[in-house]
Amino acid sequence: MPILPGSPPVEVTLRRTDRARRMSLRVSRLDGRVTLSLPTRARESEAMAFLRAQEDWIRKALVNVVPSDAVGIGAEIPVEGQILRLVAGTGRSLMVVGDALHVPGDAARAGIRAAAFLKHLARDRLAAASDTYAHRIGRRYRTLTLRDTRSRWGSCTADAGLMYSWRLIMAPPQVLDYVAVHEVAHLAEMNHSSRFWAIVADLMPEYERHRRWLKTHGHALHSYRFTE
């Protein structure tokens, strides 16, 4: 793994691929990982020269990396767009009371239990939204799964399977609904053609506003670390 010298030094992952026609850089906004994609036959000396030429850009991008926040008692997390503070609770079930999420049991497992609570809530909300919008366009989906994906918020397979990131439950409800609208629209149009966007606009005329929210703020939802 090459290292770009400086203060501090920056480790760079080289990714050689036959599909790369030129060198390109990516800095993850989630963990600060720097990846340089380059053609298979490119020499490492050429890669280092490219990195030195792009050093200013790399270091500016690293400044914008979202820090990872461990979730535990006392932490604050967004739930359906509302900021809730985790507090020690009693009984067996997690409960939202006002602006607090009461988490009973071992404090060391508060983050894990909070994540389970969010996933359960996400499945309920996303299933309800998917049912509603699929019914409106006269389509049906076959399965609904939740994952912790970083590259996409949702997907729709050719055999009508819907997949969503459970972290959508931390976004405002209208944003979650937009992603459901987007994926349900793929049940009718497996593309991003004008016909697809017409379906999205018919289901949610103000979808652009919620799409912009995801592009601007969505990366921050991945900054919450629920397990050690």
C-alpha positions as a printed NumPy array, in Angstrom:
array([[  0.   ,   0.   ,   0.   ],
       [  1.677,   3.249,  -1.116],
       [  1.909,   6.145,   1.304],
       [  1.661,   9.779,   0.317],
       [  4.262,  11.508,   2.513],
       [  3.4  ,  14.626,   4.448],
       [  1.772,  15.654,   7.707],
       [  0.058,  13.37 ,   8.325],
       [  1.096,  10.662,   5.83 ],
       [ -1.825,   9.252,   3.846],
       [ -2.219,   5.56 ,   3.043],
       [ -3.609,   4.905,  -0.44 ],
       [ -5.247,   1.726,  -1.712],
       [ -4.395,   0.927,  -5.325],
       [ -7.191,  -0.679,  -7.307],
       [ -6.071,  -2.03 , -10.66 ],
       [ -8.837,  -2.811, -13.127],
       [ -9.098,  -3.569, -16.822],
       [-12.021,  -1.157, -17.039],
       [ -9.969,   1.867, -15.947],
       [ -8.798,   3.941, -18.908],
       [ -7.177,   6.573, -16.712],
       [ -6.332,   7.152, -13.06 ],
       [ -9.098,   8.327, -10.74 ],
       [ -9.225,   9.099,  -7.024],
       [-11.91 ,   8.507,  -4.431],
       [-11.919,   9.607,  -0.787],
       [-14.616,   7.925,   1.306],
       [-16.616,  10.466,   3.291],
       [-17.348,   7.73 ,   5.829],
       [-13.928,   6.465,   6.872],
       [-11.421,   8.608,   4.958],
       [-10.131,   5.705,   2.89 ],
       [ -8.259,   6.945,  -0.19 ],
       [ -8.536,   4.71 ,  -3.253],
       [ -6.703,   5.212,  -6.535],
       [ -8.143,   3.29 ,  -9.481],
       [ -5.74 ,   2.811, -12.352],
       [ -5.282,   0.742, -15.518],
       [ -3.813,  -2.703, -14.99 ],
       [ -0.537,  -1.917, -16.726],
       [  0.091,   1.451, -15.083],
       [  3.384,   1.643, -13.159],
       [  3.42 ,   2.441,  -9.436],
       [  5.815,   5.332, -10.129],
       [  3.129,   6.856, -12.349],
       [  0.578,   6.346,  -9.581],
       [  2.808,   8.143,  -7.057],
       [  3.352,  11.044,  -9.444],
       [ -0.416,  11.316,  -9.886],
       [ -0.95 ,  11.24 ,  -6.108],
       [  1.587,  14.012,  -5.532],
       [ -0.095,  16.147,  -8.178],
       [ -3.474,  15.644,  -6.459],
       [ -2.224,  16.011,  -2.878],
       [ -4.009,  19.318,  -2.186],
       [ -7.323,  17.864,  -3.367],
       [ -6.844,  14.712,  -1.277],
       [ -6.121,  16.611,   1.943],
       [ -9.064,  18.967,   1.428],
       [-11.349,  15.968,   0.877],
       [-10.089,  14.321,   4.074],
       [-11.126,  17.39 ,   6.072],
       [-14.76 ,  16.651,   5.14 ],
       [-14.721,  13.046,   6.385],
       [-17.55 ,  12.437,   8.845],
       [-16.226,  11.151,  12.18 ],
       [-17.543,   7.808,  13.379],
       [-19.641,   8.146,  16.521],
       [-20.015,   5.154,  18.848],
       [-23.622,   4.821,  20.019],
       [-24.2  ,   4.179,  23.713],
       [-25.99 ,   5.588,  26.736],
       [-25.852,   9.376,  26.521],
       [-25.393,   9.445,  22.745],
       [-27.834,  11.201,  20.447],
       [-29.144,   9.628,  17.254],
       [-31.738,  10.688,  14.684],
       [-34.872,   8.547,  14.531],
       [-37.335,   9.449,  11.777],
       [-35.644,  12.84 ,  11.625],
       [-35.988,  13.529,  15.36 ],
       [-32.908,  13.62 ,  17.595],
       [-33.245,  11.208,  20.515],
       [-30.848,  10.754,  23.425],
       [-30.189,   7.217,  24.625],
       [-30.918,   6.877,  28.347],
       [-30.888,   3.883,  30.666],
       [-34.328,   2.311,  30.857],
       [-36.19 ,  -0.322,  32.823],
       [-38.202,  -3.336,  31.785],
       [-37.47 ,  -5.374,  28.665],
       [-38.395,  -3.217,  25.661],
       [-36.927,  -0.051,  24.209],
       [-39.29 ,   2.869,  24.352],
       [-39.389,   6.415,  22.985],
       [-40.496,   8.922,  25.612],
       [-40.399,  12.532,  24.484],
       [-36.933,  13.202,  23.099],
       [-35.343,  10.133,  24.748],
       [-34.902,   6.51 ,  23.715],
       [-35.032,   4.402,  26.866],
       [-32.738,   1.376,  26.553],
       [-32.988,  -1.239,  29.332],
       [-30.416,  -3.877,  30.145],
       [-26.636,  -3.909,  29.99 ],
       [-25.351,  -0.438,  29.12 ],
       [-22.486,  -2.013,  27.161],
       [-25.043,  -3.404,  24.707],
       [-27.065,  -0.22 ,  24.339],
       [-25.794,   0.44 ,  20.82 ],
       [-26.568,  -3.081,  19.654],
       [-30.056,  -2.933,  21.145],
       [-30.673,   0.493,  19.625],
       [-29.697,  -0.856,  16.197],
       [-32.131,  -3.765,  16.572],
       [-34.871,  -1.296,  17.525],
       [-34.135,   0.831,  14.454],
       [-34.114,  -2.168,  12.115],
       [-37.491,  -3.339,  13.394],
       [-38.937,   0.146,  12.984],
       [-37.37 ,   0.476,   9.538],
       [-38.939,  -2.768,   8.339],
       [-42.39 ,  -1.661,   9.497],
       [-42.099,   1.785,   7.888],
       [-40.555,   0.588,   4.626],
       [-43.031,  -2.278,   4.243],
       [-45.946,   0.093,   4.797],
       [-44.566,   2.636,   2.315],
       [-43.764,  -0.031,  -0.284],
       [-47.252,  -1.55 ,   0.068],
       [-48.886,   1.843,  -0.37 ],
       [-46.966,   2.919,  -3.462],
       [-46.953,  -0.503,  -5.119],
       [-50.745,  -0.604,  -4.771],
       [-51.031,   2.849,  -6.36 ],
       [-49.248,   1.73 ,  -9.538],
       [-50.887,  -1.689,  -9.615],
       [-47.71 ,  -3.68 ,  -8.974],
       [-46.581,  -6.171,  -6.359],
       [-43.149,  -6.876,  -4.933],
       [-41.985, -10.349,  -4.008],
       [-39.588,  -9.794,  -1.102],
       [-38.352,  -6.96 ,   1.088],
       [-34.932,  -7.147,   2.727],
       [-32.914,  -4.748,   4.857],
       [-29.147,  -4.308,   4.71 ],
       [-26.536,  -1.858,   5.91 ],
       [-25.39 ,  -0.767,   2.465],
       [-23.157,   2.254,   1.884],
       [-23.233,   2.415,  -1.9  ],
       [-27.006,   2.683,  -2.332],
       [-30.126,   3.357,  -0.285],
       [-32.278,   0.826,  -2.061],
       [-32.576,  -1.459,  -5.058],
       [-35.131,  -3.449,  -7.001],
       [-34.304,  -6.731,  -8.696],
       [-35.73 ,  -8.083, -11.932],
       [-37.756, -10.628,  -9.938],
       [-39.442,  -7.873,  -7.885],
       [-37.276,  -8.026,  -4.793],
       [-36.889,  -4.777,  -2.882],
       [-33.843,  -3.996,  -0.766],
       [-33.395,  -0.985,   1.517],
       [-30.787,   0.347,   3.887],
       [-32.206,   0.177,   7.397],
       [-30.461,   3.485,   8.178],
       [-33.217,   5.237,   6.227],
       [-35.22 ,   5.136,   9.457],
       [-32.891,   7.82 ,  10.789],
       [-33.808,  10.192,   7.947],
       [-36.95 ,  12.366,   7.922],
       [-40.028,  10.25 ,   7.085],
       [-40.533,  11.948,   3.699],
       [-36.999,  10.966,   2.678],
       [-37.659,   7.318,   3.553],
       [-40.87 ,   7.536,   1.536],
       [-38.958,   8.926,  -1.456],
       [-36.616,   5.937,  -1.511],
       [-39.627,   3.607,  -1.327],
       [-41.231,   5.499,  -4.22 ],
       [-38.008,   5.243,  -6.233],
       [-37.644,   1.496,  -5.793],
       [-41.344,   0.724,  -6.272],
       [-41.283,   2.69 ,  -9.534],
       [-38.669,   0.195, -10.744],
       [-41.326,  -2.516, -10.486],
       [-42.823,  -0.869, -13.565],
       [-39.682,   0.537, -15.204],
       [-36.336,  -1.182, -14.59 ],
       [-34.39 ,   1.851, -15.768],
       [-34.086,   5.59 , -15.166],
       [-35.908,   6.667, -18.298],
       [-38.331,   9.569, -18.568],
       [-41.146,   7.053, -18.037],
       [-39.554,   5.983, -14.738],
       [-39.227,   9.552, -13.448],
       [-42.805,  10.279, -14.536],
       [-43.986,   7.461, -12.253],
       [-41.873,   8.848,  -9.386],
       [-43.263,  12.361,  -9.931],
       [-46.821,  11.066, -10.037],
       [-46.362,   9.227,  -6.734],
       [-44.414,  12.055,  -5.086],
       [-44.479,  15.421,  -6.909],
       [-41.932,  16.961,  -4.492],
       [-39.446,  14.083,  -4.754],
       [-36.55 ,  16.325,  -5.863],
       [-36.41 ,  17.983,  -2.449],
       [-36.073,  14.669,  -0.651],
       [-33.568,  13.381,  -3.203],
       [-31.403,  16.445,  -2.55 ],
       [-31.598,  15.831,   1.217],
       [-30.122,  12.361,   0.735],
       [-27.314,  13.668,  -1.454],
       [-26.467,  16.403,   1.053],
       [-27.043,  14.691,   4.414],
       [-27.317,  10.973,   3.721],
       [-23.628,  10.214,   4.305],
       [-23.974,  11.407,   7.917],
       [-26.373,   8.545,   8.676],
       [-23.462,   6.134,   8.222],
       [-21.355,   7.885,  10.851],
       [-23.199,   6.208,  13.735],
       [-21.409,   3.066,  14.929],
       [-23.755,   0.746,  16.812],
       [-21.266,  -2.034,  17.576],
       [-17.656,  -2.052,  18.667]])
